[in-house]
Amino acid sequence: DGDDGTIYCSEINIWEVALSEQEVIDLGTDPSNKLPEKAGQWKFDDPMDMLAATVGSPLTLTGSQTSVNGPVDGNLATEIGVGSHLVMTHNIGPNGGGTLVNEYSLQMDILMPVASLWHAIYQTSTDNSNDAEMFINTDNFIGGWRFGYSANAVAENAWYRMIVTAKNGEFFKIYMNGELWVDGAGQDLDGRDALDATLLLFADEDGEDNTMLCSEVAIWDVVLTAEEVASLGDATTSTGIVKHELKQT
C-alpha cells in the first residue's frame, strides 16, 4: 500500500547463527570506514583447538596454555604462563622500504592477572633469544625502552584491547581501549621493531614473562589510523575464569 519509499542498499549478508555482541561490533557501522583486511586473526574460542586461525595460519605453542573465560559471555581466552609462548606466522611480506616487515598494526586483547610484575607482551626474535620488545613493567606501565612507557598504568585483572601501529622510520604507537597511551619515535628500518616471518607472543628469554590472558589477536600489513583504531572498540570486564588444561609442544 505504498509504504516502500526509495532506499539504497550496498550489501546484504545472512548467517545461520546469532552473532555475539563483539562480532556485531567487529562488523562496524559505516561502510565508508571499512577496515583494511586482516593478514591474520586468532580468537581462542574453541577449547579443543585453541591454536586455530580465523584468518591466516594456525598459531604454534611452546609449553602449555589453559582455556579460560574471556571478556564477554560466550568468549574464551588463553592463559599463558611463565616459560610458555605462542608463535604467530603472519604471512606478511617485507614492506616499508626494508627487507623485513616495517609497517604493521597488531591487536592483542589482554588481561594482567597479577600487577607489579614484569609481563612480556611480544618478541621479534624468532628463537626467543632476547628480551621482549614490549613489556608491562613493575610499575604497571606498558611500553619499551626504545619508544618509552605509558603515563597510564595497566590495571590488574582488567581487559584491554591493545593495538600497536608501527611504521619504522616514522612512529611507534600503542593504543589501549582506543586511547593513545604511547606515541613514540619510529625505529630504524629492519631494526628491533621490524618483524621477521614469525612473531613470538608473551615470550621472554630470561623469565620476565609472567602469566597473561589473551582473548584475541589480529595483525594487519598496514598502519591503522586513529579513527580505525577507535572503530575497533575495547574489551569488557572479565566474567570469571573456568580452566580447561591443554598442553602442546
Summary of the structure (lengths in Angstrom):
residues: 249
radius of gyration: 18.5
end to end distance: 65.6
largest distance: 73.5
contacts: 773
relative contact order: 0.24
helix: 6%
strand: 37%
